[in-house]
Amino acid sequence: MVIKKKSNGPLKFGGYKATLKKWHRTLDLVSTGGSWGDRGKRVPVFGMQKRGKCLGVAFNMEDSEIRTLERREGSGYEKKDVKIDVEGVGRVDGVVFVTDNDSEKFIGDLDQGEVALLTLHSGKGRKGTGEEYLENTQNYLEDQLGEGDTLIDDILETTEETEDDSISMQLPVYDNAGNMKPDQIGMPKVVRDELEVSPNDHVIVKAGDNTKILRVRRAPSDLVSGDSQAHTPKFITISRAVRNELGTNTVANRRSTPKFKTIFQSVEIRSAG
């Protein structure tokens, strides 16, 4: 939150405990710049949505500083003029940067588990990991306000449960006979059962230092029977684009089957818990 210094001259520089009504803190945007998490990875960051209220810290800024802050925040946010209730001062004019729901960085359609997955597998950026971003924010709120945000606690708890409960398998990658989209992974029932996942669940696919979160889709059931028997009934199919991202386009076996002509190197598949 930002206090407009020009219209509230008596206030000094520094942080003030403040409440913003009709808005609440959210984790509904992603950053890909590499500050928190690997460059190019989608790391959940905070936005704001209407309804409720937000307890936070407000800083007193000149108009020129607000313009600089607006440039720093970049796309994904919209600047809003608001009234802020500052402890010990009263209601003042202020500015907040709220979520732009039309931005390509918007992830408000993801559930808490999916946001936790993105956070957990964000990698490490210049400032740290996605988890450290949340932990640092929570520590700051607790230091400044005497209390944190339950949203942060919930996401961090979900990431811990995901790590503890997940099941992993090492599986070969078959050629993309199922025409998987870049966000999909094809699995036969035998693999889905072992990983304890269903179609439309999310899984983590890892190859070396590269990680992708993909949505489960059924793979052709006749691959494991009759003339279509493959090298192994336990396999996955992913698109060429994803294989390129993971660096798994190395051919491991050229055994030919009617549906799958090439077997690529194996990857680790982990359930979301």
C-alpha positions in Angstrom: 0.0 0.0 0.0 1.2 3.5 -0.8 0.2 6.8 0.9 0.1 9.8 -1.3 2.6 12.1 0.5 1.6 15.2 -1.4 -2.0 15.1 -0.1 -1.0 13.9 3.4 1.9 16.2 4.3 2.1 15.6 8.1 3.0 11.9 7.6 6.7 11.1 7.6 8.5 8.5 5.5 8.4 4.9 6.7 6.0 2.1 7.1 2.6 2.4 8.8 0.3 -0.3 9.9 -2.7 0.2 7.7 -6.0 -1.5 6.6 -7.4 -1.4 3.1 -11.1 -2.2 3.0 -12.9 -3.9 0.1 -9.7 -5.6 -1.1 -7.9 -8.7 0.0 -4.4 -10.2 -0.7 -4.2 -13.0 -3.2 -1.6 -15.3 -4.9 -3.1 -15.0 -8.4 -0.2 -13.8 -10.6 3.1 -15.3 -11.7 6.5 -13.9 -12.1 9.0 -15.3 -14.6 11.8 -12.8 -14.3 14.2 -14.9 -12.2 14.1 -12.9 -9.0 12.3 -15.6 -7.1 12.6 -19.0 -8.9 14.4 -19.9 -12.1 14.1 -17.4 -15.0 11.2 -18.6 -17.2 9.5 -20.6 -14.4 6.1 -19.5 -13.3 6.4 -18.4 -9.7 3.2 -17.4 -7.8 3.3 -13.8 -6.5 0.9 -11.6 -4.7 -1.9 -9.6 -6.2 -5.2 -8.2 -4.8 -8.8 -8.8 -5.5 -12.0 -7.1 -4.5 -14.0 -8.0 -1.3 -12.8 -8.4 2.3 -10.0 -6.3 3.8 -6.2 -6.3 3.7 -4.0 -5.6 6.7 -0.6 -4.5 5.6 2.1 -1.8 5.7 1.7 1.5 3.9 4.6 3.7 2.7 4.5 7.4 2.2 5.7 8.3 -1.3 6.0 11.3 -3.6 4.3 11.2 -7.0 7.6 10.6 -8.8 8.3 7.6 -6.5 4.9 6.1 -7.2 5.6 6.4 -10.9 8.9 4.5 -10.4 7.0 1.9 -8.4 4.5 1.5 -11.1 7.2 0.8 -13.7 8.8 -1.7 -11.4 5.6 -3.6 -10.8 5.2 -4.0 -14.6 2.5 -5.9 -16.3 0.0 -8.0 -14.4 -1.1 -5.1 -12.1 -3.4 -2.1 -12.3 -2.9 1.0 -10.2 -6.0 2.0 -8.1 -6.7 5.1 -6.1 -8.1 4.1 -2.7 -8.7 5.3 0.8 -6.4 3.7 3.4 -7.0 3.6 7.2 -3.6 4.3 8.8 -3.2 3.4 12.5 -2.8 6.5 14.6 -3.6 8.8 11.7 -7.0 8.0 10.2 -8.2 7.7 6.6 -5.8 9.0 3.9 -5.6 9.0 0.1 -3.5 6.1 -1.2 -2.6 3.9 -4.1 -2.5 0.1 -4.4 -1.5 -2.2 -7.3 -4.3 -4.8 -7.8 -4.4 -7.8 -10.1 -5.1 -7.3 -13.8 -7.4 -10.3 -14.4 -6.9 -10.0 -18.1 -3.1 -10.3 -17.9 -1.3 -13.4 -19.3 0.3 -13.6 -15.8 -3.1 -14.2 -14.1 -3.5 -17.6 -12.4 -6.6 -17.0 -10.4 -8.3 -20.0 -12.0 -5.8 -22.4 -10.3 -6.8 -24.0 -7.0 -4.6 -24.0 -3.9 -3.0 -27.3 -4.7 -1.9 -26.1 -8.1 -0.5 -22.8 -6.7 1.4 -24.9 -4.1 2.8 -27.1 -6.9 4.1 -24.0 -8.9 5.6 -22.7 -5.7 7.3 -25.9 -4.7 8.9 -26.5 -8.1 9.9 -22.9 -9.0 13.6 -23.5 -8.7 15.9 -20.8 -7.2 16.3 -17.3 -8.6 18.5 -14.3 -7.7 16.6 -13.7 -4.4 15.6 -17.3 -3.6 12.9 -19.9 -4.2 9.1 -19.5 -4.5 8.8 -20.9 -1.0 11.3 -18.4 0.4 9.3 -15.5 -1.3 6.3 -16.6 0.8 8.3 -17.1 4.0 10.0 -13.7 3.7 6.7 -12.0 3.2 5.1 -13.8 6.1 8.1 -12.9 8.4 7.9 -9.3 7.3 4.1 -9.1 8.1 4.6 -10.7 11.5 7.5 -8.3 12.4 5.6 -5.2 11.2 2.0 -6.1 12.1 2.3 -8.8 14.8 0.4 -11.3 12.6 0.9 -13.0 9.3 -1.6 -13.9 6.5 -3.5 -17.2 6.7 -3.3 -17.5 2.9 0.5 -17.8 3.2 0.3 -20.4 6.0 -2.2 -22.4 3.9 0.0 -22.5 0.8 3.2 -23.3 2.7 1.4 -26.1 4.5 0.1 -27.5 1.2 3.6 -27.5 -0.2 4.9 -29.5 2.8 2.1 -32.0 2.4 2.8 -32.4 -1.3 6.4 -33.1 -0.7 5.7 -35.6 2.1 2.9 -37.5 0.3 4.0 -37.7 -3.3 4.9 -40.9 -5.1 7.5 -41.0 -7.8 8.4 -43.3 -10.7 11.1 -43.4 -13.3 9.4 -43.9 -16.7 10.4 -44.0 -20.4 9.0 -41.3 -22.7 7.2 -42.7 -25.9 6.7 -40.8 -29.1 3.7 -38.5 -29.0 1.1 -40.7 -30.7 -1.7 -39.2 -28.6 -1.0 -35.6 -29.8 -0.5 -34.3 -26.3 -0.8 -30.5 -25.8 2.1 -28.7 -24.2 0.4 -28.8 -20.7 -0.6 -32.5 -20.9 1.0 -35.9 -20.2 -0.5 -39.2 -21.4 -0.5 -42.1 -19.0 -1.9 -45.7 -19.3 -4.1 -46.8 -16.4 -1.4 -49.0 -14.9 0.8 -45.9 -14.3 -2.1 -43.7 -13.1 -3.0 -46.3 -10.6 0.5 -46.6 -9.3 0.9 -42.9 -9.0 -2.6 -42.6 -7.5 -3.7 -40.0 -10.0 -6.7 -39.5 -12.2 -7.2 -37.7 -15.6 -7.0 -33.9 -15.1 -4.8 -34.3 -11.9 -1.4 -32.6 -12.0 1.9 -34.3 -11.8 5.5 -33.1 -11.7 7.9 -34.3 -14.5 11.6 -33.9 -13.8 14.6 -34.5 -16.0 17.9 -33.4 -14.4 17.4 -29.8 -13.2 14.4 -29.2 -15.5 10.9 -29.5 -14.1 7.4 -29.2 -15.6 3.9 -29.5 -14.1 1.5 -31.2 -16.5 -2.1 -32.3 -16.5 -2.8 -36.0 -16.7 -4.6 -37.4 -19.8 -5.4 -41.0 -20.7 -3.0 -42.8 -23.1 -4.1 -45.4 -25.6 -5.2 -48.6 -23.8 -4.3 -51.0 -26.6 -0.7 -50.2 -26.3 -0.2 -53.0 -23.8 -2.0 -55.8 -25.6 -1.9 -57.7 -28.9 0.2 -56.5 -31.8 0.7 -53.1 -30.2 2.7 -54.4 -27.2 5.4 -51.8 -26.4 8.8 -52.2 -24.7 7.1 -51.7 -21.3 3.5 -51.2 -20.3 4.6 -48.4 -18.0 5.4 -45.3 -20.0 4.3 -41.7 -20.6 3.8 -39.6 -23.7 4.5 -35.9 -23.8 4.7 -33.4 -26.7 7.9 -32.6 -28.5 7.8 -29.0 -27.1 7.9 -30.4 -23.5 10.6 -32.9 -24.4 12.6 -30.0 -25.7 12.1 -28.0 -22.5 13.0 -31.0 -20.3 16.0 -32.0 -22.6 14.7 -35.5 -23.0 14.7 -35.8 -26.8 17.6 -38.3 -26.7 16.5 -41.5 -28.3 16.9 -44.5 -25.9 15.4 -47.3 -28.0 14.2 -47.5 -31.7 12.0 -50.5 -31.2 9.1 -50.1 -33.5 5.4 -50.6 -32.6 2.4 -49.6 -34.7 1.7 -46.6 -32.5 5.0 -45.7 -30.9 8.1 -45.7 -33.1 10.6 -44.1 -30.7 11.4 -44.4 -27.1 13.1 -41.4 -25.5 15.2 -41.2 -22.3 13.4 -41.7 -19.0 12.1 -39.0 -16.7 11.0 -38.9 -13.1 7.2 -38.6 -12.6 6.0 -37.5 -9.2 2.4 -37.2 -8.0 1.1 -34.1 -6.4 0.4 -35.9 -3.2 
